[in-house]
Amino acid sequence: MNKSILSIIICLGLIFPIPSFSYQPSSVYLLHPQSANLAAMAEVNAGMPYPNTMQFNPAATVLKEGLSANLMYNFHLQGIHNNSAGLYWRKKNFNLGTEFFLSSIDDIEKRTIASPEPLGTFTSHNLYLGFNLGYTIKNIVTVSARYKYLYERIDYEDASNNTADFGILIRQNIKGRTVNLGGSVCNFGKDFTFLDYQFPMPKVYRAGVSFISPDPALMVGFDLIKPEFSDFLYALGAQYQLIEWLELRGGYIIGHDTRSISAGVGFLYRNFTFDYAFVPYRNSLGFSHLISVGFIE
């Protein structure tokens, strides 16, 4: 079994190579977590399947058949609003999904020269619409792809682009515990053109592993993350089901410029989930509250 896991890790390294150059990307809103449970666990997702989000690995889905959904609202400092919705459906070996994300920044001051008073204010809007398609082989290997349509508007100027995500998730059962290994490449596509300027997409490579124990109900995951535009990131996240309707979550990320620790809770009621995440930031950037409401059939 250990040789099998080692072989899978080597294969993931070959499938998802790690580049070493840096640049300033566009569309960085694609890197923001779109569910509170994901944010609370330091965005660990490459090898961690969630019931109602697969933002950073389109193959990281649970095996249970049926319909699931997720709605999230996040208000951050300086008038930044993030809203997202996801609808996912699994039938036999096929996984389908659609996702919507809207980010807006209000009251941005407009200036043409350095001056104490702005000429006015404007709003920036960023949107993407995604479609997922995945296939699971013998409940062990899931491969998936996601197409994303991007739209950005700053004041009176706007532009659009297309990008794609690819992922794989491999499940192993070891002594009653589930071990998941996964990898993904996100935001793969041509440069974003805005006002005749071209900006590379924020391409990110991930490889991860997670361990799920049914008794006690504990999930622990680790992601190795390499954005093309920055150094390596190392993320660790965990979730513990304290009682039937309450889940505690925490995470820690190493290498990030502005944050490290995160925490959150999840409440379960029948087919509904209510999730909250708290993410503090360094360098006087304040903190972020994320609230999600989910549905699992």
CORGICOR-V407618 format. One record per pair of residues at least 24 apart in sequence whose ideal C-beta (glycine too) atoms are under 7 Angstrom apart, sorted by sequence separation. I is the first residue (numbers start at 1). J is the second residue. If there is no record, write none. Layout:
# CORGICOR-V407618
i: [I/I]
j: [J/J]
This chain:
# CORGICOR-V407618
i: [66/127/163/164/183/217/231/245/258/271/65/80/102/143/163/164/202/203/258/271/64/65/79/101/126/142/163/182/271/61/79/101/142/162/202/258/79/125/161/181/61/100/124/141/180/124/140/179/180/99/140/161/98/139/179/53/98/122/159/52/61/159/177/178/35/97/159/177/36/52/96/177/35/95/96/34/157/163/95/94/95/93/152/93/95/32/34/34/32/61/29/58/59/58/63/54/61/59/59/59/58/58/58/29/30/58/60/59/58/59/60/57/59/57/49/47/60/27/59/27/57/57/56/56/49/48/47/47/47/46/46/46/57/56/30/46/48/46/47/8/46/47/48/47/44/27/26/5/16/15/12/16/12/31/48/9/30/1/8/26/48/25/26/27/28/47/25/26/27/5/25/23/25/44/46/44/45/44/41/18/16/48/16/44/43/44/42/44/42/12/42/41/41/41/25/23/24/23/21/22/44/18/22/41/77/19/40/42/77/40/41/42/40/42/37/76/74/75/74/72/73/72/42/72/71/40/70/71/39/40/40/70/39/69/68/69/37/68/36/68/37/68/67/66/40/37/39/36/35/36/39/36/52/52/51/39/36/36/37/36/35]
j: [90/151/187/188/207/241/255/269/282/295/90/105/127/168/188/189/227/228/283/296/90/91/105/127/152/168/189/208/297/88/106/128/169/189/229/285/107/153/189/209/90/129/153/170/209/154/170/209/210/130/171/192/130/171/211/86/131/155/192/86/95/193/211/212/70/132/194/212/72/88/132/213/72/132/133/72/195/201/134/135/136/135/194/136/144/82/84/101/103/134/103/132/134/134/139/132/142/142/143/144/144/145/146/126/128/165/167/167/167/168/169/167/169/169/169/169/182/150/182/152/182/184/184/186/180/180/180/181/182/182/183/184/206/206/187/206/208/207/208/170/208/209/210/210/208/192/192/172/183/183/181/185/183/202/219/181/202/174/181/199/221/199/200/201/202/221/200/201/202/181/201/200/202/221/223/222/223/223/221/205/205/237/207/235/235/236/235/237/236/207/237/237/238/239/229/228/229/229/228/229/251/226/230/249/285/228/249/251/286/250/251/252/251/253/249/288/288/289/290/290/291/291/262/292/292/262/292/293/262/263/264/294/264/294/294/295/264/295/264/296/266/297/297/297/277/275/277/275/275/276/279/277/294/296/296/290/290/291/292/292/292]
